[in-house]
């Protein structure tokens, strides 16, 4: 046999990046860093956020021509799996998974200039898009006048209190949806900040004639915005898979050390079955994440994301509940890390839309005929 005919394959770029991110988390992001970040008023540590940018994690979905690494959902999903494993407090998703790829898609001089600051860690920008019409409705009523002064209300947005720049969606005088850059300290900006279930910060936003710089072009950006938010919703699923994998491993190890009736808990068959059920739910979630990565952009990917969010929401709840129950009363304490993973999974389940919301979208996208 001619050895030149044998194809030698190695790890993909996505796998290499995922492994690098997991190593970085294991070596540098321990409990002290996570808790210290959450304790800050912004809900994260800006110095750590800059270190994350230096690793290149925030430019993964940005083309090389704009200073990124030219990756896509597969590469960023690996980063988010590591984020989940470390329950990183810093805004990796808000910046690297949403703001940066959205700015790259807008493709204007203004968006490119801001983008370069984001991927180097010089600035933090957070998208404020959804409005509080109830549920997870993405309808936008905010208005911008001819001089770019914006009036409207934005629903609670995670990481908003720590943003240097607010990316605000509003309709211009022609009724076209546009994206504006707003200084959070500008006159007419009011934030109502609070802590979400996992200890990070969020804020709702009220704008009253606020001066904004239009950073999108003259065309309506509704489709670009929807696609960016759907991609971010998918990346939350990848984060959840990282958390679920750790919960399965941690719970299995715990059962090997905790004793009852003179033997370790892992000797009880009923508990073994519950851990196996956790593992199966995690692998099911991993399967739908892979399906999104494999789906072509367009309607097929949008429907795959809707299915992914539906399945992962169900799996995340099951794994989180089983893990806490198998740890007993200490599982819900904040001192034990398992309780903090449980809370992060609760947020992952509903961020950008819960399982019911995405199941409806999945059904609505069902091919006709």
N, C-alpha and C positions, 0 to 999 in steps of 0.2 A: 504493500500500500504506500502511495506517495503521501508523505506526511504533510506536504504543502496543501493537500486537499482537505485537511482537518481544520475546521474553523475553531479558533481559540477565543473564547469570550470571557470577559471579566465583569466586574461589577459595573453597573450603569452609573452615570453621573448622579442620578437621583439617589442611588444606594450609597455612593461615596459621601455625598453631602449629608444624608441622614446619619451615617455612622459618625461623621465629624461632629455634627450637632449633638448627638447622644454622648460622645466623649467629652465635649465641652461642658455639657450639663453635669455629667458625672464628676468631672474634675474641678469645676469652679462654682457650681450653683448648688450650695448645700442649704440646709434648713435655715441657717443664720441669714443668708442672703435673701431668701424668700420672705422670711418674717420681717427683716429690716426694711425691705422694699414696701411691703404692705403697710407698715407702720407710718410711712411718710404721708404727708398731706396729699401728695399727688397720687399716692397708691402704688408708686414704684420708685426705684432709685435711678436717677438720671445718669449717674456714672456707669451703672451697669448697662443701661440702655445704650450708652456710647460704646461700651465694649461689645455688645451684641452687634451693633452696626459695623464695628471693625472686623468682625468675623465674616461679614458679607451677607448676613442673613436677611437684611432688609432690602437688598437689591436683587434677590433671587429671581423675581418675576419681572425684572426690568431689562429691556434689550441692552446688549453690550454697547451699542452706540450711544446710549444714554447713561453709561456708567455702571450698569448692572451686570449680571452674569448670564442673562439670556435664557433663564430656565422657565419652567411653567408650573402647572399645578402639581405634577409629580415631585418636582424638586422642593417646592414649598411645603407639600404635605409631609415630607420627611423632617423638615425643620419644625413643623407644628407638632409632630409626634414627640420630638424632643422637648418642646415647650410643655406639652402635657405631662411628660414624665417628670419634669422638674417643677411643675406648676409655677412657671415663671410669671412674675408679676408685671414685668416690663411689657410695653405695648408692641410685641412682635406682630400679632395679628392686625392690630389697628393700623400700623404703619406698613410693615412688609407685605401683609396679606391683603390690604385693602387700599390705603391711601396711595402707596407707591405705584402699584399696577394701574390704578385709576388715572393718576397723573400721566403715566406713560401712555395710556390709551388716548388721553385728551390731545396730546401732541401739539401744543402751542408753545411759544417761547416762554410765556409766563409759567406754564405748568412744568416745562423742562427745568427752568431755573429753580423752582421750588423743589422739584424732585431730587436734584443733585444734593440739596441740603439734607433731605430725608435719608438717603441711602448712606451718607457719610456720618450720620448721627448729629449733624449740626443743628437740626431742628426736628421737632415732632409735630406732625400734622394728623388730625383726626377728622374723619368724615362725619358730619351731622346731617343726616338725610331724612330718616323716618319722622313722621309727624303723628301726634297723639290723637288719631281719629278712632282709636280702639283696636284691640287685637294687634296684628302684625301688618296692618295696612300700610303700603308704601306710597299711598297717594300724597302728592305734594301740593300744598296751597300757598306756601311762602311766595312772596312777590318781590321783585326788584324793579325799581323805577328806572328812568332813562339815565340817571347818574350812578346807578349801581347801589342805591340805598335799599337795604333788604328789611322787610317786615314779615315776621312769622314766628312760629313756635316749632321747636324740634323736640322729639321725644328723648327719653333717657338714652344716653350714649356712653358706652364704657370708655375709659381713659380720657374723656374730654377735659377734666380738670387739669391734667398735666400737659395739654397741648399748647404749643407755641403758635400754631396756625389752625384755624377752624376752616374746614372745607364744607361750605354750606351750599345746598342745592336750593334753587329758587327759579321761578318762571320770570322771564323778561317781559317787556311790554308787548311783544309779539306772541306771548304764550308759549315760547320755547323754553324747555328746561335747560338751565345752565348751572355751572359750578363756580362759586366765588370763594376767594381767599379772604378771610376775615381775621382781624387782630382780636384775640379774646379780651384785650384791655380797651377796645374801642368803645366810644360813647354809644349807649343804647343796647349793649350786650349784657344780659343778665343770665347767670348760671345758678342753678339750684343743685348743689353737689351732695352726694351721699355715698355710703358704702353699699356695694352689692353683696350677695350672699357669700362669695369667696373672699371678701375682704378688700378687693380692688375698688377703685372709685369710678363713679359714673356721674353724669349731670344732665339735666334737661336744660334747654336753651331757649331764651326768649330774645328776639331781635326787634328793635323798634327804630326803624329808619337808620340802620347801621351801614356805614360805608364799607363796601366790599370791592375787591378787584376781580373782575371776571377773568378766569383763567381757562375757561373752555372756549372753543371757537363759536362761530355764528350758528352752527347747526344744533338741533335739539339733541341732548345727550341722554335721553331716557333709556335707550337700549344699552348704552355703555354703562350707565349707573346700575341698571338691573343685573347686568352680567357680572359686574364687579362685586356686588353684594351677594349674588348667588355663589360666586367663587369663594368669597369669605365664609359663607355658610358651610360650604364643603370643607374648608380648611379647619373649621371648628370640629368637624367630624374626625379629621385626621388627628387633631389634638386629643379628642376623646379616646381614640384608639390607643394613643400613648398612655393615657391615664389607666384605661382598662387593663392593658397588658401589665402595668405595674401592680395594680390591685390584685390581679390573679396571682402573680408571683409572691407578693407580700402576704396575701391570705394563706396561700399554700405553705409558706415558711412558718407563719404563725401557728398553724395547726400542728406542725411538727414539734413545736416547743412547748405549747400549752398542754398541761395534763389535767385529766379529770378521771375519777374512778381508777386511779393508778396507772393510766396509760395516756399517751399523747393523743390529741384529738384527731390526728390524721389516721388513726386506726379504726375510727368509726366509719362504716361504709356509707351511711347516709350523708355525712359531711364530705366524704370523697366525691359523692355524686353531685353535691352542690358546687364544689369547686370545678368539676368537669362542666357543669352547666354554665358557669361563669366563663370558662374557656371557650365553649362553643359560641356563646353570645359575642365574645370578643372577636372570634374568627369570622363570624357572620358580618360584624361591623367592618372588619378589615376587608372582607370580600366586596362589599358595596363601595368602599373607598377605592379599591383597585378598579372597579367597574367605571367609576367616574374618570379616573386617570386615562383609561383606555378608550373612553367615549370621544367621538369627534366633536369639535366645537359646534354649537348650534342647538337646535331643538332637542337632539338626542342627549347632549350633555346636560341641558337644563332639566330634562326629565330624570336623568340618572342622578343628578344632584338632589332632586326632590325625593327620590326613592332612598338615597343615601341618608339624608337628614331624617327621614321617617324611621328607617331601620336602626340607625345609630342612636336616636333618641330613646327607642325602646330598649336596646341593648345596654345603653349607658345606665338607665334607671335600674335594670335588673342587676348588673354587675355591682353598682354602687350599693344597692340595698343589701345584697348578699354579703358583700365584703364587710359592711358595718355590722350586720347581724352575727356573722361568724367571729368577729372580734369581740362581741359582747358590748357591755356598757362603755368601755374605753374607746370604742370605735367612733363615737360621736363627739369626743372631746377635741378641742383645738390643739391641745398639747401633743396628741398623737397625730402623726402626719396623715394617717388614713382618713381622719375626719376632714382634713383640708382637701384631700383628693375628692372626697364625696361631695363637698360643696362646689368644687370646680366643675365636676360632672353635672351637677344640677344646673349650673349656668350654661354649660355647653348644650344641654338639652333644649334650651329655649332661645339661645342667642340667634338673632336674625329670623326667628320663627320656630315654633315648636313642631313636634311630630305631626299634630293634627293639621297645622297650617300647610306643611309641605306635602302631606298626604292628599289634601285637596288640590294642590298644584299638580301633583303627580297624576291624579285622575283627570284634571282639566286638560293635561297635555297628552292624554291617551290618543293614539292615532285613530282617525275615523275610518269606518268602512271595514 
